[in-house]
Amino acid sequence: MERAAELSGLSIEDFMKVLEDKKIPWGEYTEELLEQDQSFIEKRRNKDYSGHQ
């Protein structure tokens, strides 16, 4: 989100306010998303590790 705020020319606080005003969720990080991220990270680690042998 920091990069998006930078590209828009807004502070991160102002950018978050714009998202809120437009009803765009930005802070919803569900258990499902956490599990997806953890799975991706684990797969990436395994791939990177196996590539270094």
Beta strands, then each sheet from edge to edge (+ up, - down):
end
